Amino acid sequence: MKSNSIFLRMVAMAVMLGLASCDLFNGGDTPDPEPVDDHLVSYENVNSATVQMIKPAFQALEGQYSELAGISSEVKYGVWVYKVRYTTTYEGKDVEASGLVAVPMGSGAFPLLSFQNGTNTLHAKAPTANIDDNLFRVLQLVASTGFVVTLPDYLGFGAASGMYHPYLHKESTILSVTDLHRATRELLIKLGKNSLAKETYLMGYSQGGWATMALKQAMETTLSGEYTLKASSCGAGPYNLTAICSHILGLPTYPMPYFLAYMINSYIRSGEVTLTYADIFNQPYTGEGYISSLFDGTHEGDYINSKLSTSVPTLFKKEFLEQWATGEKYASLRTALDRNSVKPWKTTTATLIIHGIADTFVPATSSEAVYQGFRDAGVAEALVTFDLLPALGHQEAILPWGTRSLKWIIDQKGD
């Protein structure tokens, strides 16, 4: 569920071409607005780029990645980038959250492209804390093709770094991301340069793929009056969490133990799971605050993995492994997994599902099952595209997913 390295080579080329931000505003023309908006708390211009800066980079990318052919011809606008703080709700209480918003330098109403990032455990790597990250910079510049682009930090990061991250928690993910969209609409009204259309596009990989699928479902159902969803690209997401856990907990070894620990920590801290850490993990992983301390925002995934075990029987209690799927003691965990899964429905909008067939972090069966679920629900084959990437693992598939998704979404938008 990582996506830190997406487009590293792409952006390295852009940097070589001198595609760095320029301060078109002298850093001070966007003071915080009066707190009269429903969601927007404050905003700050943090980056900008012109067409003359962006177009050469996209032309270079076309030469290296055939999937991006024609993308430079779509560059029509310069880009303003804002750091936004906004109000959302978690467990019935107001929370201040944050995200990046990239806005085309043009007039009129622009569609929304919402990007949901993959698993992150470091406060310093959230979008608003790491604005010049290769991935985030490319996505900011995609606004030049005529999108308003949003990059939420997620709860637990950015302005909300004082709380834990509710990892793979569906309700709060949907609400916190869509509240950023609402704050973005208020931001554009405040700026008075352009506006946000209802037309919406989504993309995300791994945790972001799961979040994108959850948002897609909400936007087609309960939020259909607010959004006109057009297309979504979902990469390597853990859509059915029960099936994912069943697969992983049945293995002798698992290379990314922090994924499961992150999720369990989230569900225990939210109260969804009424078990203790000692009910699930073996010693020495059940010490006072041991698991939760690993997810305090100061440790990266590789470090957390080193403090756990890739041996499934070593990390998890024997009783838990034997009874979690059926035992009454573990009913709250099963309920949480089911509640936070994204189950197939009769989707009505264009969907691209991509997964590396050699993925050992999130098995490709996750995407295969959701695709088949769509087809079983009566979704036309032409509406949902499923691509298995041969011989690629979770991390290796990020770049192919990203290049394919960007071009596909831009093509879906059209003129």
N, C-alpha and C positions, 0 to 999 in steps of 0.2 A: 504494500500500500504506500510505497514511497513515490514521490514525484519531484524531489528536489533537483534531479539531474536532467529533467526534461528540457530538450532543446539546447543543451550546453554547447554543442558544436555550432548550432545555428547562431546563437548569440555571440559566440566568440568571433565569428566572422563579422558580425555587425559591429562589434567593438573595434575590430581591426580597421574597419572602414570609418571609424570616428563617430559612430552612432551613440554619442553620449548625450545626456540631457542638457538643454540650454535653458537658462532662466529668462523667460520672456516677460516675466512680471516683476523682476527685481525683488522678488521674495516677499512683497508686503501688500498686495492690492486686494487680498481676499480676507478681510477680518472676519472673526467669528460672527455669525448672524445672531440676531436676538433669538432667545429660546422660545419661539412661538410655533415651531413646527411640531408635528406629531412624533417624528422619529429623528430628524436631523438635530444633532447637538452642536457640532462644529465642523469646519472644513479648512484645509490648508493646501494651497498649491505646492506640490513638491517636485514635479518634473514637467517638462514640455519638450516637444520635438516638432520639426517642420517637415513638410512633404519632401523637401530637398535632402533632408537627413535620412528619412525613412526609405524612400524609393530605391536608392542604390543597394541598401542592405537586402531588401526583398528580391531585387534582381540577382544578387549574388546567391541567394538561397535557391532561386529557381534553377540556377546552373548546377547546384549540387544535389537537389532533391526534385526528381521528376514529378513527384506528387504535388508540388507547389507551382507547377507550370501556370503562368498567367496571373499569379497573385500580385505581382508588382503593378499590373494594370489596374488593380482595384484600389490602389493607394490614391486617395483623393483629398485627404485632409491632414493638417497638422493635428497634434494631440496635446491636450492638457491632462495632467494627472493630479488627482487630489487624494489626500488622506482624509477620510471621513470618520467621524465618531457619531454614533447613533444609539438610540434607545431600543432595546428589545426586552423580552420577558423570559425568565427561566424559573421554573417551579413557583410561579405566581408572583415573582418579584421582578421589579425593573432592574435591568442590567445595562450598563453602557458597554457597547461593543464597537468594533472598528473594521475598516476595510479600505481597499484602494478602489478608486473610480477613475477610469480613463475616458475622456470626452473628446469627440471630434471637434476641430476648430471649424465649425460650419453651422449654418442656421437650419431650422426645420426640426422635425421629429425623427429621432434615430432609434432603431431597435436595440434591445438589450442582449448582450452576450454575457452570461454569468459563468465564471470558471470556479469550480470547486477543487481545491488542491488535495493532494494525497496526505497520508499519515505524516504528522509532524509532532515532535515532542519538545522542540526547543522554542522558547519564547523569541529568541533572536532570529528565527527563521520564518516567522509569520510575515505575510505580505507587507504590512505597514512598518514592520521593523527591519525589513530586508528589501527595500524598494528596488535596489539595483541588482537583485538576483536575476540570473539569466532567464529563467522561466518567466518571472513576473515582468521583466522588461519587454520580452517579446509580446506577451499578452497585452501590455499597455499599448504597444505600437499597433496591434491589430485594430485598435479604435480608428486608425487612419483609413480603414476600408469602409467605415460608416456604421460602426457599432458603438454604443456606450458599453464599456467593459467593466464588470465588477469582479473584484477578488476579495471575498470575505476572509477575515482572519480566523473565524470560528470562535465560539466561546472558549475561554481559557487562554486566549492569546490576545495580543494587542491591548486595547483598552480594557479588556476583560481578563487580563493575565493574573488578577488576584484570585480567581476561582480555578477549579480543576477543569480540564477539558472533558465534556461529556461525549466521549468517543463512541461513534456508531450509535448515537442516540437520535432516533429519527425525528421525533417531534421538535426538539430544540434545534436540530440542524435546519429543518425546513423553516421554522419561525425566524431564526437568527439571520439566515440568508435572505429570506424574502423581506425582512425588515430593513436590510441594507438596500434592497431594491427600492423600497418605499422612501428611504432617506435619500437615495439617489434622485428620485423624482423631485423631491423637495429641493435638493441641491440645484438641479437644473433650473427650476423655477426661480430660485434665489439668484442664480447667476444671470438669468435673463438672456442667454445666448442661443439656447436651443431647448428641446424638450425630449422626454423619454416616451417612445411609442409603447403600445401594449405588446407588440410583436417581440417574442422572446426566443432565445437560443441558449442551450445549455451544453457544457462539456466538463468532464472530469475523469480522473484516472484513479483507480484503486479505492481508497476511502472516498475520493472525489467522484469516482464512477458510481459508487453506492449512493452518495449524496445526490448526484445528478439524477439517478433513477428515482429516488424518493421525491425530489422536487418535480420531476416530470409527472409522476403520478398525481401529486397534489395540484399541479397547475392544470391538469386535464380534468380534475374532479372538483375538489372543494374550492380551488382558487381560479376556476375557469372564467369567472366574471372579471377578474383582475388582470389576467394574462391571456395573450393569444400565443400559445406555444407553437413554434414552427418546427424545430428540429433539436435533437439531443444526441450527443456522442458520449457513450459510456464505456470506459476502458477498465477491464480487469477488476470489477467491483465484487465485493462479498455480499451479494444480494440476499441470499437465503442463509442467514447466520446460523440457523440450526444445522443445516447441511454442511456448512463450512466447519463448524465445531465437530460434528460427527466425523468428518474426514480427518481433521487434524488430530483429534484425540485418539483416533485409531491407528495413528502412525507410531513407529518406534522412535523416530526423531523428526523434529520440525525446525527448519533453519531460522525462523523469525519468531521466537517465543514471546517477544515483547508485544506482538500484535494481540495475542490472547490475553496477556496480562493487562494491557492497556484497556481492553474492552471490559474485562472483569472488574478492574479497579473502578472504571466509570460507573458500572451498574451497581456495585456495592456502595459507592459514595452517593449515588443518586437515591438509593433506597429501593430501587427496582428489584435488586437481588438481596434477600435477607440473610444470606450466608455470611460467614466470616472468612477471612483469608485462610485461616487454619482449616476450614472445612474443605478447601480446594487445593491448596498448595502444601507441599512437603516442607519440612525444615531443610535448609535455613531460610526459606523464602517467606516464612510466616512471622518473623520477628515484628516487634512493635513498629508499625509504620513502614516496614521494609518495602513492600510493593508500592504503596502510595508515594513514598519518598523518591522512587525512581522516576516518577512522572510529575516532578515539581517544576518543569519547564527549563531546567538547567542541564539536562542530559540528552544526548542524541541516541538514536536507536541502537547503533552498534555497541555503545557503552552499556545500555540497558540489557541487551542480549548477553553481554559478557557477565552480567550480574545474575542472570537466570541460568537455564540449562536448555540445550537443544534436545536433550533426552526427555521425551514425554513422560515416561514412568518416573524419572528423577524429579521433574518439576511438579507433577500433579500427584495427589494422594491416590492410592490404589482404590480405595472405596469410591472416590469421586469418579475415576475413570470407569469403574464397573457399573455405577448406579446413576450417573448424572442424567441419562436419557430416560429413565423410567422411575427412579426412586422419588418418593414423596418429599424427601428432604430437599431435593433439588428442583422442586416445582417452580420456584420463583425465577430460577435461571432459565428454565425452558420457556416460561412466559415472557421474560425479557427478550430472549432471542427471537421468539415469534413476533412480538410486538415491534421490534426494530428491524425485522426483515422487510424487504420490498418484494411483494409477491406479484406475479404477472397478472395483468388485466387486459381488457380489450383496448389497447392504446389507439389513439386516433391521429398521432403525429409521427413524422419521420424520425426513425431511430437508427443509429449506428452503434453496434455492439462489437467490440474488438477485444481479443484476449490472446496472449501468447500460449501456444499449446504446451510448452515446456515449463510453465509457471509452477513453481513449487511453493510460493508464498500464498497465493490465492488460486486454487485449482481452476483450470479452464472449464470444468464441469459447472462452475457457478454461472458463467455466461451461457453455456450450452443449455442449461436448464431454464434460464429466464427467456431465452429465445424460443425454445420449444413451448414454454408456457404461453407466450404471446401467440404462437401459431395455433396452439390448442384452444385458445380463447377466441379464435376466429379472425385474428389480425391478418390482413393480406400480406403475402410474401413481399410485395413491392414496397410495403411501408416499413419493414424492419430488415436491415442488412446485418448479417452476422459474419464476421471475418475471424478465422483462427489463423494466427501468425505462426508459420512452421518454425520449429526449433528455437523459439524465443522464450526466455524466462520473463519474470515479472519486470525486472529493471530493463532488460534488453528491449522489451516491447514498447517502452515509453515513447521513444523517438518516432518509430513508425506510426504508433497511434496518434501522436501529436500532429505530425505532418499531414496524415490522412484526414484527421478530424478538422483541422483548420481550413483546408481547402474545401472539404465537403460542406462545412457550415457556411463559408463564404459563397459557395455555389448555390446552396439552398436559399440564401438571402436574395441573390440576384441583384438587379439594379435598384 
